[in-house]
């Protein structure tokens, strides 16, 4: 019962007593009242007087009761404020590792919260005491502080059992106290929560499992940590080590994933480390195949990281380390010849004749895609092209041409798979120096293989390859101004229209159904086809084509291709409606 209720109860009983005496007095004076109202008033006056004072006393009692009850509420509010302030001050001391101030203040606050039976503050003080004692244990009082900290975390979890930070911290303490089974259970509970820190808990659990050589389980939790935070370097290294212990296949797939995510430098060094851990003399086909795949990862990583001849001569740093690791692998019986060719690429290009005899030449399949990543020879071609591009950017066109030709002729003695990218890059190189005859000669020399490859891609319904072949042929015919029409196969319009149509089919049917990455807009194809339309008297079709893809690029926030298409549109040829449309698109780009 509250203080106010007690006072009101007393007042009620007093009022009842006075009222009873008053009415008894009235009844006893009834006949006198009839005979003489004056007499009655005189006789009942003392009773009325007592009633008046009694009511006044009741009012005073109620006033004091209200004041005291309000004071109790103020005291309660003040107590909570005190607990909150004291907790904040203890946290400040804790951040500066002033345990002599923080821990006594936290214990005092906890006692006060327990006296008032305030569960919320009890939980908060238990948690902070757990943190303080756990931190102080690092300064020497290990066993005593850890046991006490564990007790506070346990008390906290009784009040708030689904708190990941407390589960994680208690698991760490149990680990130090050799209570490994309980620690593992707590880690698992923390990771199972829907908590923004779940990646942190997963990493700690993975580290716990790694220390106990549970490589398979640790890999699962390192992977979970990376899913939550893809930029977690320690989790990436932990997963790499776990895969090296249990499954080279999963290791290689993981490295390809990292390359897809743009971590080329890391993937290069990780692949070289994995290669150095494999036996240099092993006749098993599986090991040899893994080495080839890892070397493919190295070459793709180096090409994407834009290693050039200057990289090989650098002393110190990651690039120098990569070349040193490659030189150590040059004596490997399985992949040594391929490693030597990688190193020689940075010295000088090979002639077409030597290129056709390359160790890499037969390590691929033109008729099917690998399970993940690139075929080794495609990876090597990528590296050759990247070095060619390095020279082209430095205006060394003759050296760049030699590298592109080396890549094109790599498969001359195997299956003649054309290097579509190298063909286009070489054609662009010729175009830049106005060597139109060289472009025509290149088209004539490669067109047979290009059409054959396109036909094989159609047989297998490989829409990505179909698109690439149409794209290459379309660019080559456009550069030689063989515009043609929608029905002439050996023409720019036919090949470019089919390239764009194939891209749209792939995106709408395959990519959406399989939930894989869509083929992006290729502004070069769009603008070349618009040029072809204009050159053949189809200006309306040209403008409509460009606006269609410009709209898609703007909606997908593809700023590069949006800008490229917008710049290529000839504003002077547009009608009033098209000009308004153009202006809207330009404003939309500038606003974004």
TORVEXTOR-959268 format. One record per residue (C-alpha): chain; residue number from 1; residue in one letter; x, y, z. Coordinates in steps of 0.02 Angstrom, whole numbers, plus 50000, padded with zeros to 5 digits. Example, Ala and Ser with C-alpha at 12.3 -4.5 7.8 and 13.67 -1.06 7.14 Angstrom:
<rs>
R  mol  seq  type      x      y      z
R    A    1     a  50615  49775  50390
R    A    2     s  50684  49947  50357
</rs>
This chain:
<rs>
R  mol  seq  type      x      y      z
R    A    1     x  50000  50000  50000
R    A    2     x  50068  50172  49953
R    A    3     x  50088  50312  50080
R    A    4     x  49942  50406  50003
R    A    5     x  49829  50254  50019
R    A    6     x  49872  50235  50204
R    A    7     x  49830  50417  50243
R    A    8     x  49668  50408  50147
R    A    9     x  49617  50251  50243
R    A   10     x  49645  50340  50410
R    A   11     x  49549  50491  50349
R    A   12     x  49405  50382  50291
R    A   13     x  49390  50298  50462
R    A   14     x  49395  50467  50553
R    A   15     x  49262  50538  50440
R    A   16     x  49152  50387  50468
R    A   17     x  49168  50404  50657
R    A   18     x  49126  50590  50659
R    A   19     x  48979  50566  50541
R    A   20     x  48905  50431  50652
R    A   21     x  48915  50538  50809
R    A   22     x  48841  50684  50715
R    A   23     x  48689  50588  50655
R    A   24     x  48661  50510  50827
R    A   25     x  48662  50684  50901
R    A   26     x  48537  50743  50772
R    A   27     x  48419  50599  50808
R    A   28     x  48428  50627  50996
R    A   29     x  48385  50809  50973
R    A   30     x  48245  50779  50849
R    A   31     x  48096  50824  50958
R    A   32     x  48188  50974  51028
R    A   33     x  48221  51028  50854
R    A   34     x  48036  51023  50814
R    A   35     x  47992  51124  50968
R    A   36     x  48133  51248  50957
R    A   37     x  48253  51265  50816
R    A   38     x  48356  51381  50923
R    A   39     x  48379  51245  51056
R    A   40     x  48426  51117  50925
R    A   41     x  48555  51228  50846
R    A   42     x  48630  51261  51017
R    A   43     x  48634  51076  51064
R    A   44     x  48712  51015  50902
R    A   45     x  48838  51154  50888
R    A   46     x  48977  51061  50980
R    A   47     x  48955  50912  50863
R    A   48     x  48962  51022  50708
R    A   49     x  49114  51107  50777
R    A   50     x  49201  50941  50801
R    A   51     x  49150  50888  50625
R    A   52     x  49224  51047  50553
R    A   53     x  49392  51017  50637
R    A   54     x  49389  50833  50587
R    A   55     x  49362  50875  50404
R    A   56     x  49501  51003  50413
R    A   57     x  49615  50870  50488
R    A   58     x  49569  50752  50347
R    A   59     x  49615  50883  50217
R    A   60     x  49783  50914  50302
R    A   61     x  49816  50727  50310
R    A   62     x  49779  50710  50124
R    A   63     x  49892  50857  50083
R    A   64     x  50038  50780  50178
R    A   65     x  50002  50612  50101
R    A   66     x  50008  50686  49926
R    A   67     x  50169  50778  49963
R    A   68     x  50251  50623  50035
R    A   69     x  50194  50514  49890
R    A   70     x  50258  50641  49764
R    A   71     x  50421  50648  49859
R    A   72     x  50432  50458  49844
R    A   73     x  50411  50473  49656
R    A   74     x  50545  50606  49647
R    A   75     x  50661  50496  49750
R    A   76     x  50630  50350  49630
R    A   77     x  50669  50459  49478
R    A   78     x  50823  50528  49564
R    A   79     x  50884  50353  49603
R    A   80     x  50871  50299  49421
R    A   81     x  50961  50457  49367
R    A   82     x  51096  50419  49495
R    A   83     x  51116  50241  49429
R    A   84     x  51127  50304  49250
R    A   85     x  51255  50440  49291
R    A   86     x  51359  50321  49395
R    A   87     x  51359  50194  49254
R    A   88     x  51415  50325  49127
R    A   89     x  51554  50385  49242
R    A   90     x  51614  50207  49267
R    A   91     x  51619  50181  49079
R    A   92     x  51727  50335  49059
R    A   93     x  51848  50266  49189
R    A   94     x  51843  50097  49103
R    A   95     x  51890  50172  48934
R    A   96     x  52048  50243  49014
R    A   97     x  52077  50075  49101
R    A   98     x  52059  50155  49272
R    A   99     x  51997  49996  49353
R    A  100     x  52025  50060  49530
R    A  101     x  51885  50186  49503
R    A  102     x  51774  50094  49379
R    A  103     x  51754  49925  49466
R    A  104     x  51707  49989  49642
R    A  105     x  51584  50113  49563
R    A  106     x  51504  49973  49461
R    A  107     x  51490  49860  49614
R    A  108     x  51409  49999  49714
R    A  109     x  51286  50033  49574
R    A  110     x  51244  49849  49558
R    A  111     x  51207  49837  49745
R    A  112     x  51093  49987  49735
R    A  113     x  51002  49917  49583
R    A  114     x  50979  49752  49674
R    A  115     x  50909  49840  49829
R    A  116     x  50781  49927  49720
R    A  117     x  50750  49767  49620
R    A  118     x  50782  49863  49458
R    A  119     x  50811  49723  49332
R    A  120     x  50862  49836  49189
R    A  121     x  51001  49920  49287
R    A  122     x  51052  49756  49363
R    A  123     x  51081  49688  49188
R    A  124     x  51178  49840  49133
R    A  125     x  51290  49839  49285
R    A  126     x  51321  49652  49271
R    A  127     x  51376  49672  49091
R    A  128     x  51493  49818  49125
R    A  129     x  51569  49728  49274
R    A  130     x  51599  49578  49161
R    A  131     x  51687  49689  49035
R    A  132     x  51790  49779  49169
R    A  133     x  51849  49620  49252
R    A  134     x  51883  49535  49087
R    A  135     x  51992  49682  49034
R    A  136     x  52081  49690  49202
R    A  137     x  52123  49505  49188
R    A  138     x  52245  49555  49051
R    A  139     x  52346  49647  49183
R    A  140     x  52386  49492  49284
R    A  141     x  52241  49443  49399
R    A  142     x  52185  49314  49275
R    A  143     x  52097  49174  49368
R    A  144     x  52011  49280  49499
R    A  145     x  51950  49414  49379
R    A  146     x  51897  49291  49244
R    A  147     x  51792  49188  49363
R    A  148     x  51707  49343  49432
R    A  149     x  51681  49413  49257
R    A  150     x  51603  49248  49204
R    A  151     x  51482  49259  49350
R    A  152     x  51426  49433  49298
R    A  153     x  51401  49381  49116
R    A  154     x  51303  49229  49174
R    A  155     x  51191  49341  49281
R    A  156     x  51168  49459  49135
R    A  157     x  51119  49317  49017
R    A  158     x  50987  49257  49141
R    A  159     x  50905  49428  49119
R    A  160     x  50944  49449  48933
R    A  161     x  50982  49278  48857
R    A  162     x  50985  49335  48675
R    A  163     x  51127  49460  48682
R    A  164     x  51267  49417  48562
R    A  165     x  51402  49524  48643
R    A  166     x  51378  49440  48812
R    A  167     x  51374  49267  48734
R    A  168     x  51533  49305  48637
R    A  169     x  51624  49379  48788
R    A  170     x  51576  49236  48903
R    A  171     x  51631  49111  48770
R    A  172     x  51801  49196  48766
R    A  173     x  51816  49181  48956
R    A  174     x  51761  48998  48956
R    A  175     x  51896  48966  48825
R    A  176     x  52028  49038  48942
R    A  177     x  51959  48936  49086
R    A  178     x  51970  48775  48981
R    A  179     x  51780  48756  48977
R    A  180     x  51787  48725  48789
R    A  181     x  51622  48634  48768
R    A  182     x  51526  48774  48851
R    A  183     x  51625  48903  48751
R    A  184     x  51582  48819  48586
R    A  185     x  51398  48814  48632
R    A  186     x  51398  49000  48674
R    A  187     x  51487  49047  48513
R    A  188     x  51359  48948  48414
R    A  189     x  51216  49037  48504
R    A  190     x  51293  49207  48465
R    A  191     x  51316  49168  48280
R    A  192     x  51136  49105  48267
R    A  193     x  51066  49273  48323
R    A  194     x  51004  49406  48202
R    A  195     x  51133  49531  48259
R    A  196     x  51229  49662  48163
R    A  197     x  51388  49596  48244
R    A  198     x  51361  49416  48188
R    A  199     x  51511  49426  48071
R    A  200     x  51622  49470  48220
R    A  201     x  51553  49324  48321
R    A  202     x  51576  49206  48173
R    A  203     x  51758  49258  48154
R    A  204     x  51791  49229  48339
R    A  205     x  51710  49058  48328
R    A  206     x  51813  49016  48174
R    A  207     x  51972  49064  48267
R    A  208     x  51918  48956  48414
R    A  209     x  51891  48808  48298
R    A  210     x  52053  48839  48203
R    A  211     x  52154  48828  48365
R    A  212     x  52077  48656  48391
R    A  213     x  52119  48601  48212
R    A  214     x  51934  48588  48167
R    A  215     x  51973  48651  47991
R    A  216     x  51808  48605  47909
R    A  217     x  51701  48691  48038
R    A  218     x  51818  48841  48049
R    A  219     x  51804  48862  47860
R    A  220     x  51615  48875  47875
R    A  221     x  51626  49014  48003
R    A  222     x  51765  49108  47913
R    A  223     x  51651  49104  47762
R    A  224     x  51507  49170  47867
R    A  225     x  51618  49311  47931
R    A  226     x  51664  49357  47751
R    A  227     x  51483  49354  47697
R    A  228     x  51445  49482  47831
R    A  229     x  51602  49584  47797
R    A  230     x  51686  49549  47629
R    A  231     x  51830  49666  47674
R    A  232     x  51886  49567  47827
R    A  233     x  52069  49524  47787
R    A  234     x  52095  49408  47936
R    A  235     x  51941  49307  47892
R    A  236     x  52001  49294  47712
R    A  237     x  52171  49231  47767
R    A  238     x  52090  49111  47890
R    A  239     x  51977  49038  47756
R    A  240     x  52125  49021  47637
R    A  241     x  52222  48922  47767
R    A  242     x  52072  48812  47809
R    A  243     x  52043  48769  47626
R    A  244     x  52227  48730  47602
R    A  245     x  52210  48603  47742
R    A  246     x  52050  48518  47685
R    A  247     x  52007  48548  47502
R    A  248     x  52113  48620  47361
R    A  249     x  51959  48623  47249
R    A  250     x  51866  48740  47366
R    A  251     x  52025  48842  47384
R    A  252     x  52037  48871  47197
R    A  253     x  51852  48915  47184
R    A  254     x  51875  49038  47328
R    A  255     x  52021  49123  47240
R    A  256     x  51920  49140  47080
R    A  257     x  51781  49221  47182
R    A  258     x  51905  49345  47253
R    A  259     x  51965  49387  47077
R    A  260     x  51785  49417  47025
R    A  261     x  51768  49536  47172
R    A  262     x  51920  49635  47114
R    A  263     x  52050  49574  47241
R    A  264     x  52177  49537  47106
R    A  265     x  52336  49570  47204
R    A  266     x  52279  49464  47351
R    A  267     x  52226  49323  47233
R    A  268     x  52395  49325  47147
R    A  269     x  52495  49306  47307
R    A  270     x  52370  49181  47381
R    A  271     x  52385  49071  47226
R    A  272     x  52574  49076  47233
R    A  273     x  52572  49030  47417
R    A  274     x  52457  48884  47381
R    A  275     x  52572  48826  47240
R    A  276     x  52723  48834  47354
R    A  277     x  52634  48717  47475
R    A  278     x  52603  48584  47343
R    A  279     x  52736  48452  47307
R    A  280     x  52849  48498  47160
R    A  281     x  52860  48318  47103
R    A  282     x  52692  48230  47102
R    A  283     x  52632  48114  46965
R    A  284     x  52450  48120  47016
R    A  285     x  52343  48203  46879
R    A  286     x  52234  48288  47010
R    A  287     x  52383  48380  47086
R    A  288     x  52447  48430  46914
R    A  289     x  52276  48496  46867
R    A  290     x  52265  48597  47028
R    A  291     x  52435  48673  46993
R    A  292     x  52381  48725  46820
R    A  293     x  52223  48806  46888
R    A  294     x  52319  48899  47023
R    A  295     x  52444  48961  46893
R    A  296     x  52296  49022  46790
R    A  297     x  52238  49119  46943
R    A  298     x  52412  49197  46954
R    A  299     x  52411  49253  46772
R    A  300     x  52235  49326  46781
R    A  301     x  52278  49415  46943
R    A  302     x  52437  49489  46867
R    A  303     x  52349  49546  46709
R    A  304     x  52207  49628  46804
R    A  305     x  52329  49711  46922
R    A  306     x  52415  49780  46765
R    A  307     x  52587  49709  46793
R    A  308     x  52707  49773  46660
R    A  309     x  52890  49753  46616
R    A  310     x  52934  49887  46743
R    A  311     x  52855  49780  46881
R    A  312     x  52985  49644  46856
R    A  313     x  53131  49762  46890
R    A  314     x  53058  49834  47049
R    A  315     x  53144  49797  47213
R    A  316     x  53036  49774  47367
R    A  317     x  52848  49775  47379
R    A  318     x  52714  49651  47327
R    A  319     x  52759  49650  47142
R    A  320     x  52940  49607  47176
R    A  321     x  52883  49469  47294
R    A  322     x  52770  49396  47159
R    A  323     x  52915  49383  47035
R    A  324     x  53027  49305  47167
R    A  325     x  52895  49173  47206
R    A  326     x  52874  49137  47019
R    A  327     x  53061  49112  46997
R    A  328     x  53059  48981  47135
R    A  329     x  52922  48887  47043
R    A  330     x  53016  48887  46877
R    A  331     x  53095  48719  46923
R    A  332     x  52930  48633  46960
R    A  333     x  52915  48479  46848
R    A  334     x  52729  48506  46814
R    A  335     x  52713  48692  46786
R    A  336     x  52894  48752  46770
R    A  337     x  52885  48781  46580
R    A  338     x  52727  48885  46600
R    A  339     x  52806  48988  46739
R    A  340     x  52958  49024  46629
R    A  341     x  52844  49086  46490
R    A  342     x  52756  49202  46612
R    A  343     x  52923  49276  46661
R    A  344     x  52978  49293  46479
R    A  345     x  52819  49387  46432
R    A  346     x  52883  49536  46530
R    A  347     x  53047  49535  46435
R    A  348     x  52992  49525  46253
R    A  349     x  52851  49456  46145
R    A  350     x  52869  49287  46062
R    A  351     x  52857  49267  45874
R    A  352     x  52697  49187  45805
R    A  353     x  52795  49028  45771
R    A  354     x  52860  49013  45949
R    A  355     x  52692  49064  46020
R    A  356     x  52608  48916  45933
R    A  357     x  52727  48799  46027
R    A  358     x  52683  48870  46196
R    A  359     x  52661  48759  46350
R    A  360     x  52493  48847  46373
R    A  361     x  52425  48816  46198
R    A  362     x  52327  48655  46231
R    A  363     x  52266  48697  46406
R    A  364     x  52090  48747  46362
R    A  365     x  51933  48697  46269
R    A  366     x  51854  48810  46139
R    A  367     x  51691  48714  46144
R    A  368     x  51648  48727  46328
R    A  369     x  51677  48842  46476
R    A  370     x  51772  48789  46632
R    A  371     x  51679  48756  46794
R    A  372     x  51743  48922  46862
R    A  373     x  51864  49056  46812
R    A  374     x  51963  49042  46650
R    A  375     x  52049  48904  46556
R    A  376     x  52238  48917  46584
R    A  377     x  52273  48968  46404
R    A  378     x  52137  49102  46411
R    A  379     x  52218  49167  46570
R    A  380     x  52388  49169  46484
R    A  381     x  52314  49262  46335
R    A  382     x  52242  49390  46454
R    A  383     x  52416  49418  46525
R    A  384     x  52494  49436  46351
R    A  385     x  52360  49564  46302
R    A  386     x  52384  49662  46463
R    A  387     x  52571  49680  46426
R    A  388     x  52528  49732  46248
R    A  389     x  52411  49864  46318
R    A  390     x  52550  49923  46434
R    A  391     x  52661  49956  46282
R    A  392     x  52519  50033  46181
R    A  393     x  52486  50161  46318
R    A  394     x  52669  50209  46307
R    A  395     x  52653  50235  46118
R    A  396     x  52762  50083  46080
R    A  397     x  52642  50021  45945
R    A  398     x  52761  49898  45863
R    A  399     x  52791  49807  46027
R    A  400     x  52604  49811  46066
R    A  401     x  52564  49738  45894
R    A  402     x  52687  49596  45925
R    A  403     x  52603  49550  46090
R    A  404     x  52428  49551  46013
R    A  405     x  52490  49439  45870
R    A  406     x  52572  49322  45996
R    A  407     x  52404  49299  46082
R    A  408     x  52310  49275  45918
R    A  409     x  52430  49140  45855
R    A  410     x  52441  49045  46021
R    A  411     x  52323  48907  45962
R    A  412     x  52385  48890  45782
R    A  413     x  52449  48713  45814
R    A  414     x  52302  48655  45922
R    A  415     x  52119  48698  45892
R    A  416     x  52138  48872  45814
R    A  417     x  52026  48955  45942
R    A  418     x  52029  49141  45898
R    A  419     x  52070  49271  46030
R    A  420     x  51926  49389  45998
R    A  421     x  51986  49523  46116
R    A  422     x  52161  49525  46041
R    A  423     x  52087  49539  45865
R    A  424     x  51985  49692  45915
R    A  425     x  52130  49772  46009
R    A  426     x  52245  49747  45860
R    A  427     x  52115  49818  45741
R    A  428     x  52096  49971  45853
R    A  429     x  52285  49990  45856
R    A  430     x  52287  49991  45666
R    A  431     x  52142  50113  45661
R    A  432     x  52234  50235  45775
R    A  433     x  52377  50241  45649
R    A  434     x  52258  50240  45499
R    A  435     x  52320  50070  45438
R    A  436     x  52155  50022  45354
R    A  437     x  52238  49893  45241
R    A  438     x  52302  49803  45396
R    A  439     x  52126  49797  45468
R    A  440     x  52059  49720  45307
R    A  441     x  52200  49593  45306
R    A  442     x  52167  49550  45488
R    A  443     x  51982  49525  45450
R    A  444     x  52020  49414  45301
R    A  445     x  52143  49309  45401
R    A  446     x  52028  49281  45548
R    A  447     x  51851  49284  45476
R    A  448     x  51846  49097  45439
R    A  449     x  51885  49052  45619
R    A  450     x  51768  49188  45683
R    A  451     x  51620  49120  45585
R    A  452     x  51663  48942  45633
R    A  453     x  51673  48987  45816
R    A  454     x  51508  49080  45806
R    A  455     x  51426  48928  45728
R    A  456     x  51491  48814  45866
R    A  457     x  51426  48935  45998
R    A  458     x  51253  48931  45917
R    A  459     x  51255  48740  45918
R    A  460     x  51283  48742  46106
R    A  461     x  51166  48890  46137
R    A  462     x  51310  48980  46224
R    A  463     x  51234  49154  46215
R    A  464     x  51382  49242  46296
R    A  465     x  51499  49172  46164
R    A  466     x  51373  49205  46025
R    A  467     x  51367  49387  46082
R    A  468     x  51558  49399  46085
R    A  469     x  51578  49329  45908
R    A  470     x  51443  49445  45838
R    A  471     x  51524  49590  45929
R    A  472     x  51697  49554  45859
R    A  473     x  51634  49532  45680
R    A  474     x  51523  49686  45695
R    A  475     x  51668  49796  45752
R    A  476     x  51783  49730  45616
R    A  477     x  51655  49761  45478
R    A  478     x  51616  49933  45549
R    A  479     x  51799  49982  45553
R    A  480     x  51813  49935  45369
R    A  481     x  51647  50025  45335
R    A  482     x  51563  49871  45266
R    A  483     x  51392  49932  45327
R    A  484     x  51277  49815  45230
R    A  485     x  51102  49784  45297
R    A  486     x  51001  49672  45413
R    A  487     x  51012  49525  45291
R    A  488     x  51194  49526  45236
R    A  489     x  51295  49416  45353
R    A  490     x  51462  49492  45306
R    A  491     x  51412  49666  45359
R    A  492     x  51419  49779  45510
R    A  493     x  51230  49805  45524
R    A  494     x  51191  49619  45524
R    A  495     x  51325  49575  45653
R    A  496     x  51294  49724  45768
R    A  497     x  51104  49699  45767
R    A  498     x  51127  49517  45812
R    A  499     x  51253  49559  45947
R    A  500     x  51131  49677  46033
R    A  501     x  50985  49558  46011
R    A  502     x  51086  49413  46084
R    A  503     x  51133  49520  46234
R    A  504     x  50950  49562  46264
R    A  505     x  50897  49379  46250
R    A  506     x  51033  49325  46371
R    A  507     x  50984  49457  46500
R    A  508     x  50796  49429  46490
R    A  509     x  50796  49239  46482
R    A  510     x  50956  49165  46551
R    A  511     x  51029  49291  46672
R    A  512     x  50861  49326  46754
R    A  513     x  50813  49142  46767
R    A  514     x  50982  49084  46831
R    A  515     x  51007  49242  46936
R    A  516     x  51179  49277  46863
R    A  517     x  51259  49440  46813
R    A  518     x  51183  49525  46661
R    A  519     x  51284  49579  46510
R    A  520     x  51307  49767  46524
R    A  521     x  51264  49891  46388
R    A  522     x  51405  49907  46261
R    A  523     x  51398  50089  46207
R    A  524     x  51526  50057  46070
R    A  525     x  51411  49933  45983
R    A  526     x  51262  50049  46000
R    A  527     x  51356  50198  45927
R    A  528     x  51434  50095  45786
R    A  529     x  51264  50028  45736
R    A  530     x  51192  50204  45742
R    A  531     x  51334  50261  45629
R    A  532     x  51296  50117  45511
R    A  533     x  51111  50165  45506
R    A  534     x  51153  50347  45471
R    A  535     x  51275  50298  45334
R    A  536     x  51139  50196  45249
R    A  537     x  51007  50333  45260
R    A  538     x  50918  50274  45418
R    A  539     x  50939  50424  45533
R    A  540     x  50773  50396  45620
R    A  541     x  50823  50218  45665
R    A  542     x  50992  50279  45724
R    A  543     x  50918  50407  45845
R    A  544     x  50786  50286  45910
R    A  545     x  50919  50152  45941
R    A  546     x  51028  50272  46039
R    A  547     x  50882  50338  46143
R    A  548     x  50824  50161  46184
R    A  549     x  50993  50111  46255
R    A  550     x  51024  50281  46332
R    A  551     x  50862  50263  46430
R    A  552     x  50915  50091  46492
R    A  553     x  51088  50153  46540
R    A  554     x  51018  50301  46637
R    A  555     x  50893  50191  46729
R    A  556     x  51030  50068  46777
R    A  557     x  51141  50214  46833
R    A  558     x  51274  50163  46707
R    A  559     x  51356  50333  46695
R    A  560     x  51498  50284  46579
R    A  561     x  51390  50208  46442
R    A  562     x  51256  50341  46464
R    A  563     x  51386  50476  46434
R    A  564     x  51462  50385  46285
R    A  565     x  51294  50366  46198
R    A  566     x  51239  50544  46239
R    A  567     x  51399  50617  46166
R    A  568     x  51379  50516  46006
R    A  569     x  51203  50582  45969
R    A  570     x  51203  50718  45836
R    A  571     x  51090  50849  45913
R    A  572     x  51074  50947  45751
R    A  573     x  50986  50801  45664
R    A  574     x  50851  50780  45798
R    A  575     x  50672  50839  45779
R    A  576     x  50586  50942  45915
R    A  577     x  50520  50790  46009
R    A  578     x  50690  50705  46007
R    A  579     x  50777  50864  46064
R    A  580     x  50662  50875  46216
R    A  581     x  50700  50692  46253
R    A  582     x  50886  50725  46235
R    A  583     x  50877  50874  46353
R    A  584     x  50785  50771  46485
R    A  585     x  50917  50636  46477
R    A  586     x  51059  50762  46490
R    A  587     x  50977  50845  46641
R    A  588     x  50950  50677  46722
R    A  589     x  51135  50635  46702
R    A  590     x  51192  50803  46769
R    A  591     x  51077  50788  46921
R    A  592     x  51147  50618  46963
</rs>
